[in-house]
Amino acid sequence: MMAKLWIAAFTAINLALVGVFIAIILTRELPPALLNTVEQLDKEYDYVIVGGGTAGCVLASRLSEDPTLTVLLLEAGGSELESYFTRWLIRLPALTPVLMLLPHLTWQYKTVSQTEAAMAFNNKQISLPAGKTLGGTSATNYMLYNRGIAADYNSWAAGGATGWAYSDVKPYFNKVEEVVSVVPASSKYFQKLTDSFMQAGVAVVKAIQKYSRYSRFSQMHVDAVQGERWHAASGYLYAAMHRKNLHILTHTLATKITIDKKRATGVSYETEKEERGTVKARKEVLVSTGTIRSPALLMLSGIGPQQHLKSLGIEVHADLPVGNNLQDHVFLPVRVQLNTSVSFTETKAKKALEILKYLLFRKGVLSEAIGMSAVGSIKLAREDRPELYMYLLNIGSYKTQMYQIVSGISEEAWRKFAPGVYDPSEEGCFIAPALMQPRSRGNITLASTDPFQFPVINPRYLNDKHDVDTLVEGIKLAIAMTKMKPLQELGATVHIPEYSGCSHHPPKSNAMYSCLVRHGAMSLYHYIGTCKMGGIEDAASVVNPELRVHGIAGLRVVDASIMPDLPTGNTMGPTLMIAEKAAAIILRDVKD
């Protein structure tokens, strides 16, 4: 009898605790879902913004600050406002790899088969997920924030992007950083590993003379607020959603920009409920659908390479190199096994105490951004900017098949690439050399005139041998770092995968390392450049320095696709800056 009473009491206590936890979760409310339906839309707005991603949220917020302007924001995906489940998927930092696998939150793009890269990937295709929700990729990425370096933007300006030198863009970075919440990427949970990585990097560059003058190691920063992800919708858009001059329509794909006499007049759209319509823009259409989708929308609307558009029967309004100049950072994670408890593991994440810490206080392992926590910038003698970043990925194990699926690498290759990661308690990390100034260039074209069909994406990864040679230098540097005392004290052992296609090369040779690069190099998801910014004299450019599309009035592109070249580092911060600067340009034009 007493045993039954104890069991009943224990059950009641557990149910009460569950109730408390649910109450805690539900009291952490998001703003009300002030989203519009097709029936609520006006026929005409001053500005129609296509894409509620990283840049689109900034534009919608800043432009609607002027109560005399009417603004419509169209987003193909949904919003975390729609369900608490989606909210938790997006806000919980440790779930980032999960987000990239969910088609309702990310576009599941893939490259075409590569000729010089992705030898170990399924069909030689690399997966390229991109955000499909309010907040865009800022709501699904690894939360890393940095500006790049001054030389990046000075190079843009020197190449014809007048007004985009670092002195010009710095005030807009400052403005971004008044909104975004940036905190160090590591904490007491992984700080020992982070510190050891940085100390080993410093030791290597002192020991190897060719690196010593150019390199530095530092901790990464992430965008987070009290243990939750910050993203462009939460930071910019939610505070603006109550404004009567701002309408937001989600689950709505822009299918075409309407153009009349060389002027953009509006946007045609289709909702998930197959409701079709066209909304007019009195002043401008602003395209902010990202590096992959923005060029596709322009081409569907008759703006792009003339020959390509004509081959699909699309009326040409402007013959421009839309879709060209595709660039991306690629990296090759080098697996390092450790014998010390210093990394993120699945076992640690599943502990009941860690779950309670997060639910109650937004603390613990689950509050950490799982991924890159420190970086070294390595400038070789051949370039004026760092050619390599050496990232630390603090991952021992964590449902690591997710990373295999997200990247597109075959399961067989992944097991060779990172043995032990399927063990939930495996301690380890990756030291990942990343190519910062790639010379390979790709392009995006239309597969058909169907706006729902993904475009053809061909980055031509590693087509320039310089890119391979640079990553080989990175592999050597990563191996050298593991031999330094700070990482040796953690029991660091490097694992080099044995791909069958590389077995004929001598071990530790440049040929062997080159083969590893061509088999296993992955995307950092930093695609840019397909609507390149430049002067009218630049035949490779699509938009001018005020982001207006050449030859088409009332149309601008505002997102990472306008970057002429890759910044040194991650691309979210520069994308936010571009949107802040674009909003200032547009509002200035309104006053003028």
Beta strands, then each sheet from edge to edge (+ up, - down):
strand 1: 44-50
strand 2: 71-74
strand 3: 106-110
strand 4: 127-131
strand 5: 182-184
strand 6: 216-219
strand 7: 221-225
strand 8: 228-229
strand 9: 246-249
strand 10: 252-260
strand 11: 263-271
strand 12: 276-287
strand 13: 303-304
strand 14: 318-319
strand 15: 330-331
strand 16: 334-337
strand 17: 372-378
strand 18: 388-393
strand 19: 428-435
strand 20: 443-445
strand 21: 456-458
strand 22: 493-495
strand 23: 522-523
strand 24: 555-557
sheet 1: 9+ 2+ 1+ 12+ 11- 10+
sheet 2: 9+ 2+ 1+ 12+ 24+
sheet 3: 3+ 4-
sheet 4: 5+ 7- 8+
sheet 5: 6+ 17- 18+ 19- 16+ 22-
sheet 6: 13+ 14+
sheet 7: 15+ 23-
sheet 8: 20+ 21-
end
